[in-house]
Amino acid sequence: MTCDLPIGVFDSGVGGLTVLRALRRRLPAESLVYLGDTARVPYGTKSVASIVRYAMQAADHLVARGIKMLVVACNTASAVSLEPLRERFAPLPVVGVVEPGADAAASVSRSRHMLVLATESTVRRHAYARAIAARAPGARIDEVACSLFVALAEEGWTTGEIPAAVARTYLDPYLRTNGSSKPDTIVLGCTHFPLLEDAIREAAGPDVTLVDSATTTAEAVATKLTELDLLTSATGEGTVTLLATDGADRFAAVGSRFLGMPIAPDEVEIVDL
């Protein structure tokens, strides 16, 4: 490994582009290679064996291109394939999205009562609940599957009354109760959800802290690169290479919202895993 190799990032689709966006903001000089396995999205409906196999294939492709770090920008893959990836590709550093989000939530929560917003598959596997509990024993962790947030983000319906109403519907049962114990921290446990941050923040109110797993992952990557003396020596803006396994047109159209900048279909290279 050399410090001037790119960082490899993969996800089952376009949601991980919010992680890529956070990485570009936090580490603008680093070059990045992003692979969205759009031919097999979503991973959450697949068996553990299939998810691990898909993650290995995506990682194999990125490693073959030459990378200095692997970022698993998929909550499902982070939950079930992180350790196999670390074992297979050691000493290549591998960072997932669940651990940084759990670290941040455990450190900022004052009441030790947290609410995790995630997809159905992530909630079903209790990925964030287990990770937070390991860092904050005895904490109360509520989890809610927010499938409509995924659809709203991909359709670009991120502002206005519709996302605001959906956010209130998901959050009110946990934040508008008469009980004395309410979560003081919300974890955005899906890479789609940062696009709905304004609606979620409005529904949550000013006394609740939002933890964005994309931003916390970018910070974890910066910390790890510094520890390993792998920060790039380049001083200009790093390059971004976009790969997908199917559907360059849709990847470009939807991915532009997640990356926060226009993507042309011819900028997306289709690869076969």
Secondary structure, 3 states (H helix, E strand, C coil): CCCCCCEEEEECCCCCHHHHHHHHHHCCCCCEEEEECCCCCCHHHCCHHHHHHHHHHHHHHHHHHCCCEEEECCHHHHHHHHHHHHHHHCCCCEEECHHHHHHHHHHHCCCCEEEEEECHHHHHHCHHHHHHHHHCCCCEEEEEECHHHHHHHHHCCCCCHHHHHHHHHHHHHHHCCCCCCCCCEEEECCCCHHHHHHHHHHHHCCCCEEEEHHHHHHHHHHHHHHHCCCCCCCCCCCCEEEEECCCHHHHHHHHHHHHCCCCCHHHEEECCC
